[in-house]
Amino acid sequence: MGARVEPALREWREWLEYLAGWFEAYPLDLADIEDQWILWERAARNLILQVVDRTGCGSGWHGHCRQVLTWFLNRWGVAPDVARGLVDEAIG
């Protein structure tokens, strides 16, 4: 079992680091969140495409997509209730 755990953890870490790069590519400014709608839409579209590519739309892709978009919004300090609404709209 240990022989499978280490590669899986490496793969997960690489995925998280990869996502962090995408997160930094779309910095949201909370002061102008309403004016940054296009930036949010671009970020959401590109992050959704990354999740789809990564998961192949297999089992659980929708939940992971929700998770990634929530992480992105959390990174930029978007309030949880606002983030939930944005994520629902993006993948609903």
N, C-alpha and C positions, 0 to 999 in steps of 0.2 A: 504493500500500500504506500509506503514512504517514497518509493520510486516514482509514483504517480503524483504525489502531493507537491513535491518541489517544482516540477515543470508546470503544473496547474497554477501554482502561486506566482511563478515568474510570468506566465501568460497574463494572469489577472493584473499584475503590477504594470506590465507593459501597456495593457489596455487603459488603465487608469492614467498613466503618464501621457499616453496618446490623447486621451480626452482632455486632460489638463491643458495641453497645447491648443486644442480647439477652443476651450473655454477662454483662454487668454486672447484669442483672435477676435473675440466679440465682446469687448468691455462695455458693460451697461452702466450708465450713470443714473442713479436713482433719482436725482434731481430732475432729470428730463425723461423719465421712463415713458411718458406719453408721447414725447417727440421722437423716441427711439424705436417706434413700432417696426420700422423696416429692418433695423438691426436685429431685433428679436426674431422677426420672421425668417431672416437669413440664417441666424444662428440655429433656430429650431429646425429649419429645413435641412441644414447641413448635418446637424447632430442626429436627426432621424435617419438620414442616409447612412451615416457612419454605423449606427446601431443595426440597421437593416443589412448592411454589408457584413458586419461582424457576425450577426446571428443567422444570416440567411433566411430570416423570417421564420425561423424554427420556433419550437415551443418556448413560450415565455418572452418573445421579442417585444411584445407590446408593453409588458410590465417593466422590462429593462429600459425601454425607450422612455417611459414615464419617469423612471428613476434617474436616467441621465439628464433629462431636461430639468428635473427638480434640482439635481446637483448643480447644474449650470446656473440656475436662478439663485440658488442658495449662495453660490460663490460670489455673486454680485450683490448679495444682501437684500434680495427681494423678499418681502414678507411672505410667510408660508401660505396665507389665504390668497394673496395675489398670485403667487406662484402656482398654486393649485388650479386657479381659474385659467391662467395662461397655458398651463400644460394640458388641461382638459380641452381647451379650444384647439390647441396645436395637434393633438392626436385623437380627438374625439371624432 
